[in-house]
Amino acid sequence: MNFPLRSFAIAALFPAVAFAVYAPIPEQDQGKALSFRLGASVYQDSNIFGAATGEIDSMVYSVTPSISYNGSLDDQTFLSAGYDLSLDHFVDRPDKKNLTSHTFNARVAHAFSDSTNIDVSDSYQIAKNPQSLLAGLPLNTDQSFKMNQFNTRYVTSLSQKTNLTLKYRNISFAYDLDSLAAQLDRMEHLAGLEVSYALLPETKLAGEYRYQNVSYDQNSGNKDKRSHFFLGGFDYSPGQNLTLTARGGFEDRTREGESDTTAPYAELSTRYTYGDNSFLAAGYIYTLEEPSDVGRFTDTKVNRFFVNVQHRLSALVTASGSIDWEPSQLQGRAGVADLDETTSRIGFALSWLPTKNWVVSATLDADKVSSDDPNREQDRTRYGVSARFSF
């Protein structure tokens, strides 16, 4: 099992670039290894800097070409690689109106045998127009950043019913603005060892240990953390259409310059595919995450509930939606009170697929942050239309 993306301390600080809407947009398989996509969109953004007050709204025009390769190198090796470019023009943005973002992806999966395989991937982003903006920052702050994420996963069989999985993830953040870089530039390491046992053909019991190291570039003696996770749970998959995964346990966290803590940890996720291009995915996470204001807070206790749904209304029309609701509490440093905060991100899309090459979508995204600190609150709405041609 891969590390669930939403279970890490990057969920709030790992935004997608450009107008990559929250709701899932139907993919179109062209049936070939090398494929190209050309997208264009126009949307209205009510708060382009994610400010608590004095919001600036703007019409935004985007062009998003991309290229990808997905193919087998031989009977045992699969290769995937891609590049996405986003060109955004803000009609009413102060100063720089044109922003260019890049995303590079690569993945290699190799089966050494029927019982042993390895999966390695890397993603590098240059994000000039982050989709989800950081709360509590001054108006007109440049939140552009560079981010690299490396993942590897090795699975082998210890016996007919027992598997061993080794996992590792490395994430680095580098913000362009000096003031943000001084606060948030860091590298996060997460390693895990999991042993699973097939109790039934559709049910696996699992025990897992994870180690996390969060290392900041500046003032690390007051911000770094080390965590040990001890987890147990199960994976349930009665068929190809339904999966259910649960993990629970605790995290023992050491904080540099602040008091240590032990906190519960839980993750629950499920996915049900009930028709052609129709699925429902949902889950819950309780964990500690990195805050956007590391000067006042050590970390954030997060309850995250999420739902993604895609439903094919007809042969040509698909509706989709995404809801992410996060009641949380920011943990204050010595002398600073804890802060209650709730973040919600909601997205809806209606897509028309007239041919196997074209998809046209109308989308709506809404972000809201309600906080005990008015300077951290945020309201943002984006709505627009987009078209994508794949070949």
C-alpha positions in Angstrom: 0.0 0.0 0.0 1.3 3.5 -0.9 1.5 6.2 1.7 -1.8 8.0 1.4 -1.1 11.5 0.1 -3.6 13.1 2.4 -2.1 11.6 5.5 1.1 13.6 5.3 1.9 17.0 6.5 1.9 18.4 3.0 -1.7 18.4 2.2 -2.3 22.0 2.9 1.1 23.1 1.6 1.3 20.9 -1.6 -1.1 22.8 -4.0 -1.5 21.9 -7.6 -0.6 24.5 -10.2 -2.8 26.6 -12.5 -6.5 25.9 -12.9 -6.3 22.2 -11.9 -9.8 22.2 -10.4 -10.7 20.3 -7.3 -13.3 18.1 -8.9 -12.0 15.1 -10.9 -12.1 15.7 -14.7 -12.6 12.5 -16.8 -9.5 11.2 -18.4 -9.4 10.1 -22.1 -7.1 7.2 -22.9 -5.8 7.6 -26.5 -4.7 3.9 -26.6 -1.1 4.7 -27.4 2.1 5.2 -25.4 2.9 8.8 -26.4 0.1 11.3 -26.1 -0.3 15.0 -26.2 -2.9 17.3 -24.6 -3.7 21.0 -25.3 -5.9 22.7 -22.8 -7.3 26.3 -22.4 -9.5 27.8 -19.8 -11.0 31.1 -18.6 -12.1 31.6 -15.1 -13.0 34.3 -12.5 -11.0 34.3 -9.3 -12.5 36.3 -6.4 -9.3 36.4 -4.3 -6.1 35.8 -6.3 -3.8 36.3 -3.3 -5.9 34.5 -0.7 -6.2 37.6 1.5 -8.3 37.9 4.7 -9.3 41.5 3.8 -8.9 43.7 0.7 -9.4 40.9 -1.7 -8.4 41.4 -5.4 -10.4 39.6 -8.0 -9.4 39.0 -11.6 -10.3 37.2 -14.8 -7.7 34.6 -15.6 -6.9 33.1 -19.0 -4.8 29.9 -19.2 -3.2 27.7 -21.8 -2.0 24.2 -20.6 -0.1 22.0 -23.1 1.3 18.7 -21.9 3.1 15.6 -23.2 3.1 12.1 -21.6 4.5 8.7 -22.2 3.2 5.5 -20.7 4.5 2.2 -22.0 6.2 -1.1 -21.2 9.9 -1.3 -21.8 9.8 -5.1 -21.5 7.6 -7.8 -19.9 8.8 -6.7 -16.4 9.3 -3.0 -16.6 6.8 -0.1 -17.1 7.9 3.5 -17.7 5.8 6.7 -17.4 7.0 10.3 -17.9 5.3 13.6 -18.5 5.6 17.4 -18.7 2.9 20.0 -18.1 3.2 23.7 -18.9 0.8 26.3 -17.6 0.6 29.8 -19.0 -1.6 32.1 -16.9 -2.7 35.7 -17.7 -4.3 37.7 -14.9 -6.3 40.7 -16.3 -6.3 42.7 -13.0 -3.3 41.3 -11.1 -1.0 44.1 -9.8 2.6 44.0 -11.1 3.3 40.8 -12.9 0.3 39.6 -14.9 1.8 36.6 -16.7 2.8 33.5 -14.8 4.4 30.4 -16.1 4.4 27.1 -14.2 6.0 23.7 -14.9 5.5 20.1 -13.7 7.7 17.2 -14.5 6.8 13.6 -13.7 8.6 10.3 -14.1 7.9 6.7 -12.8 9.5 3.3 -13.3 7.9 0.1 -12.0 9.7 -3.2 -12.3 8.7 -6.8 -11.4 11.7 -8.9 -10.3 9.4 -11.9 -10.0 5.8 -12.8 -9.4 6.3 -12.0 -5.7 8.8 -9.1 -5.7 8.5 -5.6 -7.3 9.6 -2.0 -7.0 8.0 1.2 -7.9 10.0 4.5 -8.1 8.6 7.9 -9.0 9.6 11.6 -8.9 7.7 14.8 -9.4 9.1 18.3 -9.7 7.0 21.5 -9.7 7.7 25.1 -10.4 4.5 26.7 -9.2 3.9 30.4 -9.9 0.1 30.3 -9.5 -0.6 27.9 -6.6 -4.1 26.6 -6.5 -4.5 26.5 -2.7 -3.1 29.5 -1.0 -1.5 29.7 2.4 -3.7 31.3 5.2 -2.5 34.3 7.2 -0.1 35.9 4.8 0.0 39.7 3.9 -1.9 40.8 0.8 0.0 40.6 -2.5 2.5 38.0 -1.2 4.2 36.0 -3.9 3.5 32.4 -2.8 5.3 30.8 -5.8 7.6 27.8 -4.9 9.6 24.9 -6.2 8.7 21.4 -4.9 10.3 18.0 -5.5 8.7 14.7 -4.4 10.4 11.4 -4.6 8.7 8.1 -3.8 9.8 4.5 -3.8 8.0 1.3 -2.8 9.4 -2.2 -2.6 7.2 -5.3 -2.0 8.2 -8.9 -1.6 6.7 -12.1 -0.2 7.9 -13.6 3.0 5.6 -16.6 2.7 2.5 -17.6 0.8 0.3 -15.3 2.9 2.8 -12.7 4.3 4.2 -9.7 2.5 6.9 -7.2 3.4 6.6 -3.6 2.1 9.3 -1.0 2.4 8.4 2.6 1.5 10.2 6.0 1.4 9.1 9.5 0.5 11.2 12.7 0.3 9.6 16.1 -0.2 11.5 19.4 -0.5 10.0 22.9 -0.6 11.7 26.1 -1.8 9.7 29.3 -1.8 10.7 32.2 -4.1 10.0 35.0 -1.6 12.8 35.4 0.9 10.4 35.9 3.9 8.5 32.8 3.1 11.7 30.8 2.4 13.0 31.7 5.8 9.9 30.3 7.4 8.9 27.4 5.3 11.8 26.0 3.2 12.3 22.5 4.4 12.8 18.8 3.5 10.5 16.0 4.8 11.5 12.4 4.9 9.1 9.6 5.6 10.1 5.9 5.7 7.9 3.0 6.5 8.0 -0.8 7.0 4.8 -2.8 6.7 4.1 -6.5 7.2 0.7 -7.8 6.0 -1.0 -11.1 6.4 -3.7 -12.5 4.1 -6.3 -13.6 6.7 -8.8 -14.2 3.9 -8.5 -13.8 0.1 -10.2 -10.4 0.3 -8.8 -9.3 3.8 -5.3 -8.5 4.8 -4.2 -7.6 8.3 -1.3 -5.1 8.6 1.2 -3.8 11.1 3.3 -0.8 10.2 6.1 1.4 11.5 6.9 4.8 10.0 9.6 7.3 10.7 9.3 11.0 9.8 11.9 13.7 9.8 11.0 17.3 9.1 14.2 19.5 8.6 13.9 23.2 8.0 16.5 25.2 6.2 16.6 28.1 8.6 16.1 28.2 12.4 16.0 24.4 12.4 16.8 24.3 16.1 13.3 25.7 16.8 11.2 24.0 14.1 12.5 20.6 13.2 10.6 17.4 14.2 11.1 13.7 14.4 8.2 11.3 14.6 7.7 7.5 15.2 4.4 6.0 14.1 3.2 2.6 15.3 0.1 1.5 13.3 -2.2 -1.4 12.8 -5.1 -2.0 10.5 -6.5 -3.9 7.5 -7.0 -3.8 3.8 -10.3 -5.1 2.5 -10.9 -5.7 -1.3 -13.8 -8.0 -2.0 -13.5 -7.3 -5.7 -12.1 -5.0 -8.3 -14.8 -2.4 -7.7 -14.4 -1.9 -3.9 -11.4 -1.2 -1.7 -11.3 -0.3 2.0 -8.2 0.6 4.0 -7.8 1.4 7.7 -4.9 2.3 9.8 -4.8 3.4 13.4 -2.3 3.9 16.2 -0.2 6.7 17.6 2.6 9.2 16.7 5.4 9.9 19.1 6.8 13.4 18.1 10.0 15.1 19.2 10.0 18.9 18.6 13.2 20.9 18.6 13.0 23.8 21.0 9.5 22.9 22.2 7.9 20.2 24.3 7.4 16.7 22.8 4.0 15.1 22.3 2.3 11.8 21.7 -0.9 11.9 19.6 -3.3 9.4 18.1 -3.2 8.7 14.4 -5.9 7.4 12.1 -6.6 7.0 8.4 -9.5 5.5 6.7 -10.2 5.4 2.9 -12.5 3.7 0.5 -13.1 3.7 -3.2 -16.1 2.2 -5.0 -16.3 2.0 -8.8 -20.0 1.5 -9.7 -20.0 2.1 -13.4 -18.1 3.2 -16.5 -16.2 6.4 -15.5 -18.3 6.5 -12.3 -16.8 6.2 -8.8 -17.0 7.3 -5.2 -13.9 7.8 -3.0 -14.0 9.0 0.6 -11.9 9.0 3.7 -10.8 10.4 7.0 -7.4 11.4 8.5 -6.4 12.5 12.0 -2.8 13.6 12.1 -0.3 16.3 13.0 0.8 18.6 10.1 3.1 21.6 9.5 1.5 25.0 10.0 1.8 27.9 7.6 2.8 30.2 10.5 5.8 28.3 12.1 6.7 31.4 14.1 3.7 31.1 16.4 2.7 27.5 16.1 4.6 24.2 16.3 2.1 22.0 14.3 -1.6 21.5 13.5 -3.9 18.8 14.8 -6.1 18.1 11.8 -9.3 16.1 11.3 -9.6 15.8 7.5 -12.8 14.4 5.9 -12.8 14.1 2.1 -15.1 12.9 -0.7 -14.5 12.6 -4.4 -17.2 11.5 -6.8 -17.5 11.1 -10.5 -20.8 10.1 -12.1 -21.4 9.5 -15.8 -24.8 11.1 -16.5 -24.9 9.9 -20.1 -22.6 8.7 -22.9 -21.4 12.3 -23.4 -21.8 14.0 -20.0 -20.1 13.4 -16.7 -20.6 15.2 -13.4 -18.0 15.3 -10.6 -17.4 16.8 -7.2 -14.9 17.1 -4.4 -15.3 18.1 -0.7 -12.5 18.5 1.7 -13.5 19.6 5.3 -10.7 20.1 7.9 -11.6 21.1 11.5 -8.2 21.7 13.1 -6.3 23.2 16.0 -3.0 25.0 15.6 -0.7 24.2 18.5 0.8 27.4 20.0 4.4 27.7 21.0 5.3 28.5 24.6 3.2 31.6 25.6 1.0 31.4 22.5 -2.6 30.2 22.8 -3.9 27.3 20.6 -6.1 28.4 17.7 -9.2 26.7 16.3 -9.5 26.8 12.6 -11.7 25.1 9.9 -10.7 24.8 6.3 -13.1 23.7 3.5 -12.5 23.2 -0.2 -15.4 22.3 -2.5 -15.3 21.7 -6.2 -17.9 20.8 -8.8 -17.5 20.1 -12.5 -19.8 19.2 -15.4 -17.9 17.8 -18.4 -19.0 17.1 -22.0 -17.0 14.6 -24.0 -18.3 14.8 -27.6 -15.4 12.6 -28.9 -12.6 10.5 -27.5 -10.3 13.5 -28.0 -12.3 16.4 -26.6 -13.5 17.3 -23.1 -15.2 20.6 -22.3 -15.9 21.4 -18.6 -17.7 24.0 -16.5 -16.2 24.2 -13.0 -16.8 25.9 -9.7 -14.3 25.9 -6.7 -14.8 27.5 -3.3 -12.2 27.8 -0.5 -13.1 29.0 3.0 -11.0 29.3 6.1 -12.7 30.2 9.4 -10.3 30.9 12.2 -10.1 32.3 15.8 -7.5 34.7 14.2 -9.3 37.0 11.7 -6.0 37.5 9.9 -6.0 33.9 8.9 -9.5 33.8 7.5 -10.0 33.3 3.8 -12.8 33.3 1.2 -12.1 32.5 -2.4 -14.3 31.4 -5.3 -13.3 30.4 -8.8 -15.7 29.6 -11.6 -15.0 29.1 -15.3 -14.9 26.9 -18.4 -12.1 24.9 -19.9 -11.5 22.7 -23.0 -8.9 20.0 -23.6 -7.9 18.2 -26.8 -6.0 14.9 -26.5 -4.2 13.2 -29.3 
